[in-house]
Amino acid sequence: MKVKSLVVTILISAAILTGWNNGFSQSKIRYLNSQEILDQLPAAQEIQKKLDGIRTGYETEYSQMVKDFEDLAKEIESQSLLLSPEKKTEKERELDNLRLKIENYQKDKLGPQGEFYRKNLELTKPLYDKIDSIIQKISDEEGYDMVFDVVQGVIVFAKPDWDITDRVLEELNKGS
């Protein structure tokens, strides 16, 4: 995937630098810094605080489950000679159940498609949609053909005059 984006970046850069196509060389191109927008936008900071709280809650619960697992494992090990075979089997079964519970919790809450991921999407999507619509509005008003995001790593150099980050922030803050 990175190779593909690098190839696209090189092709676009080459086309821009060489004036490969007369129409393309007349294009209006701008860039922005999405991280700067998110850093300065109060709504984004509020969302990040909520997500941090949710994550901390999940991680605290997960840590407690791991501690309970480790405590039970130590108990089984330290009492191994004292436990009857039936009691030892029962405790080992309990330990296996805890291990499964931990694995499921991690997958269900913190995994790639888990609750935290879904909550993140739920909270951030409206903000990202709003930012995208502002970028689209500014691009339409100013006649920009392309707008790049420096955070995505596709811009090696650009004139500061072409940076529309502040303009996007200004438009976003108008609606707040």
N, C-alpha and C positions, 0 to 999 in steps of 0.2 A: 504494500500500500504506500509506503514512504517513497519507494522508487518511482511509482506512478505519479505521485504529486510532484516529485523532483523533476521528472521529465516534463510534465505540464508546465511547471514554473520556468524551466529552461527554454521551452518552446515559446512561451509567452514573452519572456524577457528578450529572446533573440528576435522575435517579430517586432517588438517595440523598438529595440535598439537599431535594427537594420532598416526599419521603415518598409518591411516586407510587403505590406499591402497599403496602398495609399489611403484607403478608407480607415484601416486599422491604425495607421500612424497619426491620424487626426482624432483619435479617440480621446475622450476625457476620462482620465483614470485618477482615482483618489484612494486613500487608505485610511484606516482607523485602527485604534488600539482597543480591542474589546475588553481587555483586562482593566485598563484605565477607566473605561466606562463603568464596569462592574464595581471597581474600587470606590468610585466617587458617587455612585447612585445609592441613596439611602434605602430604597426598596430592596436592592440586591444585598445590602449589608443585613437588613432585617431577615431576609430569607436565609442567609448564611448562618445567622444566629439560631434560627429555628432548626436548621439542619444539623448544626453542631450539637444542639441540645438533644435532638433525636438520636444522633449517632452516639453521644455520650451515654444515653440511657441504654441503648442496645449493648454497647461495649461493657458497661458496668454489669449488666445482667449476664452477659457472656463470661466475663471474668469470674463472677461468682459461681457459675456452673463449672468452669474449669477448676476452680479452687475446691469445690465439693468433690469433683472427680479425683483430684490429686489426694485429698484427705482420705477418701474411701480406699484408694489404691494403697496408701501408706498404712491404713488400718488393717487391710487384708494382709499386707506383707508382714507387719509387726505381730499380728495375731495368728499367723499362718499355722504355727504348731499347736496353738490352743484351740482352734476352731474344729468342730466336727466336720467330716467331709460334706455332710448335707448343708451345714451353715456356711462353709467355705464356698460351695457351689452357688448357694443363694446370693452371697455377697458378690461373687464374680459375675453372676447374672445381672445383679443390680449395677455393677460397674459397667458392663456392656450396654445396659439400657441408658445409663448416663452418657456414655460415649456417643451413642446414637442420637440422643437428645441434643448434645452439643453440636454434632455435625449438622443435624437438621436445623437447629437454631441459626447456626452460622450461614447456612445456605438460604434459609427462609428470610432472615432479617438482613444479613450483610452481604449476601452473594450478589453476583452480577445482575440477576433479575429479581432480587429480593425486595422486601418492604422498603428498605432505605432507598434503593434505586428508584422504586415507584414513587415514593414520597418526594424525592429530589425532582423527578420529572414533573410531578403534580405542582410543586411550588415554583419551579423555575420556568416552565413552559410559557405561562402567560407573560412573564417579564421578557423572555427571549423573543416571543412573538411581537411584543410592543417595540422592542429595540429594532427588530427586523423591519417592522412597518415604518419606523422613523427613518431608517437607512434608505428604504425604498422611496419614501416621500422626498427626502433630500436629494436623492439621486435623480428622481423624476424632475424636481424643480430646477436643479442645476444642470441637468442634461449629462450626467455622468454615465459612461458606458460600462465602467467596472469600478468596484470598490473592493479593495483587499483588506484583510485583517492581519496586522503585523504579528499578532500573537500566534497565528497559525503557521508562522515561519516561512511564508512565501515571499517576503520582501527583504532584500538584502540592503537596498538603499532607496530612499525616496526623499524628495524635497519636503521640508517641514510645511511649506505652503500648501501642499496637497493633502495634509492631514485634516480630516473632518471629524475627529474624535470630539473636540469641543462643541462643534455644531450639533452633533448627535446628542451630546449631554444637555445642551441648551434646550433642544426640542423635547427631550424626555422630561426635563425639569419643568417645562411649561405645563405639561399635563398633570403634574403632581399636585 
